[in-house]
Amino acid sequence: MIKIKYGKGHSPHLFIDRLVVKLDFLPNDSASNTHSALFPLFDDPECFIGNKPGNGVEIQRNMVIESLENSKHYPHFVYRYANHQAQWMRLTLHPRDMGLQGFEELHSILGMFTDDGWGDFSSEAKVTQIEVSIDLEGISLNSVNILPGQAKTVSVYKSGQKFETVYLGKSKSNQTIIYDRGAKRKQKGQEFKAGICTRIERKKSNLNLKVYELAKLKNPFSHVEFVAIPPVPPPNEKKTYIWELFVEAVAYRGLDPALKLLPQNKRSAYRKHIATHKHQWWLPDIIWFAWPGVLKELKLSDPSYWK
């Protein structure tokens, strides 16, 4: 973990929350052998559980990873076949929860019906979606303001007087979600003892990357800006009461909704003024230096490890 101190004993923590990969098969003997080996395993409760509705050519199951205490983190497996041959298989994974041990268990199951287990996925599977997250321990969402790009769709949610979640972008796009981690767990009735923590989640789709190429992923957090509201208005603001009203609106609505209340010319001037007051502790480029280490720890993008 990199050591950027936010408060006593706190550092940002980078991890992969969710990964979706898809392995395609050519119509050959290997696809036939995979199908023949895999199909009986769907009835083995030590390998697969669940039976989500599919169709005549698609099967969905969860793969049993014994080291995972919570079955909701089990890999979700979707298998498409035709003419007794494998066409493709898709895995939805939770790498942070699985850890290296979980991937080694997954590798053992995959090895029952593929040549190289996770090695086949690591070398050949496409990344269809990834969710990368940063936990900002010691940082309260209500102590910061988020300045999104002008073209971004922004939604802000509160509970009482406190901000809980900020969405940047639409749900079907490469969305960013910033939220109070403790408040979210409380909503779900879950215990949370980690203290103050703000989490940033970034979803990326259509990456055109294979699993072994994940090290090439560009920093998905460079667009996020944490800013402080300056104590004084922009130099060209002659009506200081407008700035005072704006600051009150930020506290009540959030920064982006408050900016949208302003006329376009004043909105641009205020944005420019606020953008000069970025928090010095937010260093996304330095945080992203930890990305190779995240991949190395899990070995998920290293085909040679799985030989």
Secondary structure, 3 states (H helix, E strand, C coil): CCCCCCCCCCCEEEEEEEEEEEEECCCCHHHHHHHHHHHHHHHCCCCEEEEEEEECCEEEEEECCCCCCCHHHCCEEEEEEECCEEEEEEEEECHHHHHHHHHHHHHHHHCCCCCCCHHHHHHHCEEEEEEEEEEEECCCHHHCEECCCCCCCEEEEEECCEEEEEEECCCCCCCEEEEEHHHHHHHCCCCCCCCCEEEEEEEEEEEEEEHHHHHHCCCCCCCCCEECCCCCCCCCCCCHHHHHHHHHHHHHHCHHHHHCCCCHHHHHHHHHHHHCCECCCCCHHHHHCCHHHHHHHHCCCCHHHHC
